[in-house]
Each structure stands twice: as C-alpha cells, then as structure tokens.
Amino acid sequence: MRRGWILALGALALAGCDGGEAPAGNAGGAPGPALAAAGEGARPPAFARCATCHATVPGRNGIGPSLAGVFGAPAGHEPTYAYSRALRDSGLVWDARTLDAYLADPRGVVPGTKMAFAGVRSAEERAAIIAYLETL
C-alpha cells in the first residue's frame, strides 16, 4: 500500500497538478478573474514546481499547506495542515530572507521538515516565487 501512495505522489508531481486553482483554458498559469480579484499577482513559471503540492487558496491544502498568506506569517501558521514538528518549532517567520534560504535548501534550513523537495537552485527563480508569494 505504501508503494501505491509513493507512485501516486510521483504521478502528481510529474503531472504538475496545481491544486485546481487555474481555470480550464488557462494554460499560461496566470490567475483567473476570481483569483486576480483576491489580490493574487501573475503566477511566475517557476511557481509551477510549488503548485504541484501547494494550493494558493486559503485553507485549501494539498500534499503541502496552502501558501495563501504565507508571506509575513510564522512557519506552521495554516491551522488545517499537519506540519512536521521541526517546522512548527523552527521559529521562522516567512519573509524574503527566510523564504529564499528555505526555497534554496528546505532540509538544510529545517532538518526534519516533511517537504520532500531538493530546492530551487536559481536565485532568479526563487526571487520570482517569493515576489509572487508576497501577493497571496
């Protein structure tokens, strides 16, 4: 059964599932009218790797927690998501500096995090993701 979950998660990652926020016909990844009205900025292409596991709608969690309102919030702030103890106890507040470090090396910044992602190597892509997160 565990192998089935691993295969299913891998299939989701490969499919680029984005939590269902983008309306049909929105292949460019830009937010639809409802999301734009909620203040969400233009979704950068680099965010596609994040959208595999994270939704941007408040309270809608995927494999990872919703990223709505993450900028300026303490780590582990989404009340409906089961964070790792390591992340909850990290004491981090998600600002540009902490997000940049975490996106570059999640397990290096928070050993024991559940986030099974190697990181974003490109500083330019991290900056685009962080700027987008600030709009959510």
PyRosetta script that sets phi, psi and omega in degrees:
from pyrosetta import init, pose_from_sequence

init()
pose = pose_from_sequence("MRRGWILALGALALAGCDGGEAPAGNAGGAPGPALAAAGEGARPPAFARCATCHATVPGRNGIGPSLAGVFGAPAGHEPTYAYSRALRDSGLVWDARTLDAYLADPRGVVPGTKMAFAGVRSAEERAAIIAYLETL")
pose.set_psi(1, -40.7)
pose.set_omega(1, 179.1)
pose.set_phi(2, -59.2)
pose.set_psi(2, -39.8)
pose.set_omega(2, -179.9)
pose.set_phi(3, -62.9)
pose.set_psi(3, -37.5)
pose.set_omega(3, 178.4)
pose.set_phi(4, -62.3)
pose.set_psi(4, -42.0)
pose.set_omega(4, 177.4)
pose.set_phi(5, -64.3)
pose.set_psi(5, -42.1)
pose.set_omega(5, 179.9)
pose.set_phi(6, -62.7)
pose.set_psi(6, -43.2)
pose.set_omega(6, 178.5)
pose.set_phi(7, -64.9)
pose.set_psi(7, -40.0)
pose.set_omega(7, 179.5)
pose.set_phi(8, -64.7)
pose.set_psi(8, -42.6)
pose.set_omega(8, 178.2)
pose.set_phi(9, -64.5)
pose.set_psi(9, -40.6)
pose.set_omega(9, 177.3)
pose.set_phi(10, -62.7)
pose.set_psi(10, -40.5)
pose.set_omega(10, 178.8)
pose.set_phi(11, -64.1)
pose.set_psi(11, -40.5)
pose.set_omega(11, 176.8)
pose.set_phi(12, -61.1)
pose.set_psi(12, -44.5)
pose.set_omega(12, -179.9)
pose.set_phi(13, -62.2)
pose.set_psi(13, -42.8)
pose.set_omega(13, -179.4)
pose.set_phi(14, -69.7)
pose.set_psi(14, -31.6)
pose.set_omega(14, -178.9)
pose.set_phi(15, -76.0)
pose.set_psi(15, -18.0)
pose.set_omega(15, -179.6)
pose.set_phi(16, 71.4)
pose.set_psi(16, 32.9)
pose.set_omega(16, 178.5)
pose.set_phi(17, -55.0)
pose.set_psi(17, 132.0)
pose.set_omega(17, -176.4)
pose.set_phi(18, -112.7)
pose.set_psi(18, 24.5)
pose.set_omega(18, 176.4)
pose.set_phi(19, 76.5)
pose.set_psi(19, 4.5)
pose.set_omega(19, 175.0)
pose.set_phi(20, 83.3)
pose.set_psi(20, 9.1)
pose.set_omega(20, -178.4)
pose.set_phi(21, -73.3)
pose.set_psi(21, -36.7)
pose.set_omega(21, -174.9)
pose.set_phi(22, -77.1)
pose.set_psi(22, 127.0)
pose.set_omega(22, 178.8)
pose.set_phi(23, -69.2)
pose.set_psi(23, 158.3)
pose.set_omega(23, 178.5)
pose.set_phi(24, -56.2)
pose.set_psi(24, 142.0)
pose.set_omega(24, -179.9)
pose.set_phi(25, 82.6)
pose.set_psi(25, 7.5)
pose.set_omega(25, -178.9)
pose.set_phi(26, -106.0)
pose.set_psi(26, 57.4)
pose.set_omega(26, -174.4)
pose.set_phi(27, -65.8)
pose.set_psi(27, -22.2)
pose.set_omega(27, -178.7)
pose.set_phi(28, -73.5)
pose.set_psi(28, -10.9)
pose.set_omega(28, 177.8)
pose.set_phi(29, 83.7)
pose.set_psi(29, -1.7)
pose.set_omega(29, 177.8)
pose.set_phi(30, -71.5)
pose.set_psi(30, 149.4)
pose.set_omega(30, -177.7)
pose.set_phi(31, -67.2)
pose.set_psi(31, 149.3)
pose.set_omega(31, 175.5)
pose.set_phi(32, -75.1)
pose.set_psi(32, 175.0)
pose.set_omega(32, -176.9)
pose.set_phi(33, -56.4)
pose.set_psi(33, -40.5)
pose.set_omega(33, -178.4)
pose.set_phi(34, -64.8)
pose.set_psi(34, -39.2)
pose.set_omega(34, 179.8)
pose.set_phi(35, -73.8)
pose.set_psi(35, -39.4)
pose.set_omega(35, 178.8)
pose.set_phi(36, -61.7)
pose.set_psi(36, -37.8)
pose.set_omega(36, 179.0)
pose.set_phi(37, -65.7)
pose.set_psi(37, -27.6)
pose.set_omega(37, 179.8)
pose.set_phi(38, -80.2)
pose.set_psi(38, 0.7)
pose.set_omega(38, 176.2)
pose.set_phi(39, 98.5)
pose.set_psi(39, 5.5)
pose.set_omega(39, -178.6)
pose.set_phi(40, -75.6)
pose.set_psi(40, 129.9)
pose.set_omega(40, 178.6)
pose.set_phi(41, -78.8)
pose.set_psi(41, -177.5)
pose.set_omega(41, 179.4)
pose.set_phi(42, -66.4)
pose.set_psi(42, 128.0)
pose.set_omega(42, -177.5)
pose.set_phi(43, -75.8)
pose.set_psi(43, 119.6)
pose.set_omega(43, -179.9)
pose.set_phi(44, -74.3)
pose.set_psi(44, 152.4)
pose.set_omega(44, 178.7)
pose.set_phi(45, -55.4)
pose.set_psi(45, -33.7)
pose.set_omega(45, -179.0)
pose.set_phi(46, -63.3)
pose.set_psi(46, -22.4)
pose.set_omega(46, -179.2)
pose.set_phi(47, -72.0)
pose.set_psi(47, -14.6)
pose.set_omega(47, -178.7)
pose.set_phi(48, -55.2)
pose.set_psi(48, -38.5)
pose.set_omega(48, 179.5)
pose.set_phi(49, -67.4)
pose.set_psi(49, -29.8)
pose.set_omega(49, 177.8)
pose.set_phi(50, -74.8)
pose.set_psi(50, -40.6)
pose.set_omega(50, -176.4)
pose.set_phi(51, -65.8)
pose.set_psi(51, -13.9)
pose.set_omega(51, 175.9)
pose.set_phi(52, -60.0)
pose.set_psi(52, -35.9)
pose.set_omega(52, -176.7)
pose.set_phi(53, -118.0)
pose.set_psi(53, -21.4)
pose.set_omega(53, -172.6)
pose.set_phi(54, -115.7)
pose.set_psi(54, 132.7)
pose.set_omega(54, 171.8)
pose.set_phi(55, -88.9)
pose.set_psi(55, 164.9)
pose.set_omega(55, 177.2)
pose.set_phi(56, -115.9)
pose.set_psi(56, 7.6)
pose.set_omega(56, 177.3)
pose.set_phi(57, -92.5)
pose.set_psi(57, 130.0)
pose.set_omega(57, -179.3)
pose.set_phi(58, -53.3)
pose.set_psi(58, 132.1)
pose.set_omega(58, 177.1)
pose.set_phi(59, 77.0)
pose.set_psi(59, -4.2)
pose.set_omega(59, 179.6)
pose.set_phi(60, -98.4)
pose.set_psi(60, 101.7)
pose.set_omega(60, -179.5)
pose.set_phi(61, -95.7)
pose.set_psi(61, 149.1)
pose.set_omega(61, 173.4)
pose.set_phi(62, -113.6)
pose.set_psi(62, -135.9)
pose.set_omega(62, 173.4)
pose.set_phi(63, -62.0)
pose.set_psi(63, -35.9)
pose.set_omega(63, 175.2)
pose.set_phi(64, -112.1)
pose.set_psi(64, 173.3)
pose.set_omega(64, -178.4)
pose.set_phi(65, -72.7)
pose.set_psi(65, 159.7)
pose.set_omega(65, 172.7)
pose.set_phi(66, -58.7)
pose.set_psi(66, 142.3)
pose.set_omega(66, 178.2)
pose.set_phi(67, -98.6)
pose.set_psi(67, 4.1)
pose.set_omega(67, 177.3)
pose.set_phi(68, -62.4)
pose.set_psi(68, 127.0)
pose.set_omega(68, 177.7)
pose.set_phi(69, 74.8)
pose.set_psi(69, 13.5)
pose.set_omega(69, -175.9)
pose.set_phi(70, -69.2)
pose.set_psi(70, -35.8)
pose.set_omega(70, -176.5)
pose.set_phi(71, -66.6)
pose.set_psi(71, 122.1)
pose.set_omega(71, -178.4)
pose.set_phi(72, 89.5)
pose.set_psi(72, -6.6)
pose.set_omega(72, -178.7)
pose.set_phi(73, -91.2)
pose.set_psi(73, 154.3)
pose.set_omega(73, 174.4)
pose.set_phi(74, -72.3)
pose.set_psi(74, 150.1)
pose.set_omega(74, 176.7)
pose.set_phi(75, -58.1)
pose.set_psi(75, 136.8)
pose.set_omega(75, 179.5)
pose.set_phi(76, 82.6)
pose.set_psi(76, 24.8)
pose.set_omega(76, -173.7)
pose.set_phi(77, -80.4)
pose.set_psi(77, -22.5)
pose.set_omega(77, -176.7)
pose.set_phi(78, -74.0)
pose.set_psi(78, 110.4)
pose.set_omega(78, -172.4)
pose.set_phi(79, -66.8)
pose.set_psi(79, -19.7)
pose.set_omega(79, -176.1)
pose.set_phi(80, -98.4)
pose.set_psi(80, 10.6)
pose.set_omega(80, -179.6)
pose.set_phi(81, -115.9)
pose.set_psi(81, 140.3)
pose.set_omega(81, 179.7)
pose.set_phi(82, -90.4)
pose.set_psi(82, 87.7)
pose.set_omega(82, 179.3)
pose.set_phi(83, -72.4)
pose.set_psi(83, 160.7)
pose.set_omega(83, 171.8)
pose.set_phi(84, -69.5)
pose.set_psi(84, 153.2)
pose.set_omega(84, 176.5)
pose.set_phi(85, -60.1)
pose.set_psi(85, -37.8)
pose.set_omega(85, -178.6)
pose.set_phi(86, -59.0)
pose.set_psi(86, -44.1)
pose.set_omega(86, -179.6)
pose.set_phi(87, -71.9)
pose.set_psi(87, -44.7)
pose.set_omega(87, 179.3)
pose.set_phi(88, -58.0)
pose.set_psi(88, -37.9)
pose.set_omega(88, -176.4)
pose.set_phi(89, -92.1)
pose.set_psi(89, 5.2)
pose.set_omega(89, -174.4)
pose.set_phi(90, -69.7)
pose.set_psi(90, -27.4)
pose.set_omega(90, -177.4)
pose.set_phi(91, 77.0)
pose.set_psi(91, 6.2)
pose.set_omega(91, -179.3)
pose.set_phi(92, -73.2)
pose.set_psi(92, 147.8)
pose.set_omega(92, 168.5)
pose.set_phi(93, -119.4)
pose.set_psi(93, 130.6)
pose.set_omega(93, -173.7)
pose.set_phi(94, -78.5)
pose.set_psi(94, 94.0)
pose.set_omega(94, 172.3)
pose.set_phi(95, -117.3)
pose.set_psi(95, -176.2)
pose.set_omega(95, -176.1)
pose.set_phi(96, -58.9)
pose.set_psi(96, -40.8)
pose.set_omega(96, -177.9)
pose.set_phi(97, -67.6)
pose.set_psi(97, -48.7)
pose.set_omega(97, -177.3)
pose.set_phi(98, -70.7)
pose.set_psi(98, -37.1)
pose.set_omega(98, 177.0)
pose.set_phi(99, -64.7)
pose.set_psi(99, -40.7)
pose.set_omega(99, 179.0)
pose.set_phi(100, -60.9)
pose.set_psi(100, -47.0)
pose.set_omega(100, 180.0)
pose.set_phi(101, -63.8)
pose.set_psi(101, -45.1)
pose.set_omega(101, -177.5)
pose.set_phi(102, -67.4)
pose.set_psi(102, -42.4)
pose.set_omega(102, 179.1)
pose.set_phi(103, -66.2)
pose.set_psi(103, -29.2)
pose.set_omega(103, 178.3)
pose.set_phi(104, -73.5)
pose.set_psi(104, -36.5)
pose.set_omega(104, -175.4)
pose.set_phi(105, -156.8)
pose.set_psi(105, 77.1)
pose.set_omega(105, -175.5)
pose.set_phi(106, -54.1)
pose.set_psi(106, -46.8)
pose.set_omega(106, -176.7)
pose.set_phi(107, -75.9)
pose.set_psi(107, -21.3)
pose.set_omega(107, 174.9)
pose.set_phi(108, -75.5)
pose.set_psi(108, -36.5)
pose.set_omega(108, -179.5)
pose.set_phi(109, -79.3)
pose.set_psi(109, -40.4)
pose.set_omega(109, -179.9)
pose.set_phi(110, -129.6)
pose.set_psi(110, 83.5)
pose.set_omega(110, 176.3)
pose.set_phi(111, -58.1)
pose.set_psi(111, 131.7)
pose.set_omega(111, -178.6)
pose.set_phi(112, 95.7)
pose.set_psi(112, 0.9)
pose.set_omega(112, 177.3)
pose.set_phi(113, -64.6)
pose.set_psi(113, 151.9)
pose.set_omega(113, 176.5)
pose.set_phi(114, -79.6)
pose.set_psi(114, -13.5)
pose.set_omega(114, -175.6)
pose.set_phi(115, -68.2)
pose.set_psi(115, 107.0)
pose.set_omega(115, -177.8)
pose.set_phi(116, -91.8)
pose.set_psi(116, 69.0)
pose.set_omega(116, -177.2)
pose.set_phi(117, -140.1)
pose.set_psi(117, 132.5)
pose.set_omega(117, -174.8)
pose.set_phi(118, -72.6)
pose.set_psi(118, -24.0)
pose.set_omega(118, 179.5)
pose.set_phi(119, 118.6)
pose.set_psi(119, 168.9)
pose.set_omega(119, 178.9)
pose.set_phi(120, -105.5)
pose.set_psi(120, 114.0)
pose.set_omega(120, -176.5)
pose.set_phi(121, -71.8)
pose.set_psi(121, -38.0)
pose.set_omega(121, -174.5)
pose.set_phi(122, -75.5)
pose.set_psi(122, 120.6)
pose.set_omega(122, 177.0)
pose.set_phi(123, -62.6)
pose.set_psi(123, -34.7)
pose.set_omega(123, 179.0)
pose.set_phi(124, -65.3)
pose.set_psi(124, -43.5)
pose.set_omega(124, 177.9)
pose.set_phi(125, -66.8)
pose.set_psi(125, -40.3)
pose.set_omega(125, 177.4)
pose.set_phi(126, -61.2)
pose.set_psi(126, -42.5)
pose.set_omega(126, 179.5)
pose.set_phi(127, -62.0)
pose.set_psi(127, -40.0)
pose.set_omega(127, 178.8)
pose.set_phi(128, -66.1)
pose.set_psi(128, -41.8)
pose.set_omega(128, 178.7)
pose.set_phi(129, -63.5)
pose.set_psi(129, -45.4)
pose.set_omega(129, -178.5)
pose.set_phi(130, -63.5)
pose.set_psi(130, -43.6)
pose.set_omega(130, 177.8)
pose.set_phi(131, -60.0)
pose.set_psi(131, -38.3)
pose.set_omega(131, 177.7)
pose.set_phi(132, -67.7)
pose.set_psi(132, -44.8)
pose.set_omega(132, 179.3)
pose.set_phi(133, -59.5)
pose.set_psi(133, -32.5)
pose.set_omega(133, 179.4)
pose.set_phi(134, -65.2)
pose.set_psi(134, -22.4)
pose.set_omega(134, -179.7)
pose.set_phi(135, -87.2)
pose.set_psi(135, -11.5)
pose.set_omega(135, -174.6)
pose.set_phi(136, -79.8)
pose.dump_pdb("model.pdb")
